[in-house]
Amino acid sequence: MSNTEIETFDSVWDAIADTPAEAANLKLRSQLMEQIGTIIAERGWTQHEAAIHCGVTQPRINDLLRGRISRFSLDALVNIAAALGLHVQVRLEAA
């Protein structure tokens, strides 16, 4: 039998990130992407319609809906949320 230790993480982002700061950034971006995607679905928009409302291109919406997180900064996601008339709040908690 092997004596390999199994490492566990609080989230997938903690597992793949090099630093806690990078993990925190990835978590926030994924949450924003998920919430924006939910709003687009709830409003029944096509990708083209969502792009118009978000002020971006349809391929950009496709990237967002497919979870291509590396293609979005927090800044870009906050701008998309604002274009949808949403207010983004960040809450700090002890780690």
Rosetta blueprint (number, residue, H / E / L):
1 M L
2 S L
3 N L
4 T L
5 E L
6 I L
7 E L
8 T L
9 F L
10 D L
11 S L
12 V H
13 W H
14 D H
15 A H
16 I H
17 A L
18 D L
19 T L
20 P H
21 A H
22 E H
23 A H
24 A H
25 N H
26 L H
27 K H
28 L H
29 R H
30 S H
31 Q H
32 L H
33 M H
34 E H
35 Q H
36 I H
37 G H
38 T H
39 I H
40 I H
41 A H
42 E H
43 R L
44 G L
45 W L
46 T L
47 Q H
48 H H
49 E H
50 A H
51 A H
52 I H
53 H H
54 C H
55 G L
56 V L
57 T L
58 Q H
59 P H
60 R H
61 I H
62 N H
63 D H
64 L H
65 L H
66 R L
67 G L
68 R L
69 I H
70 S H
71 R H
72 F L
73 S L
74 L H
75 D H
76 A H
77 L H
78 V H
79 N H
80 I H
81 A H
82 A H
83 A H
84 L L
85 G L
86 L L
87 H L
88 V L
89 Q L
90 V L
91 R L
92 L L
93 E L
94 A L
95 A L
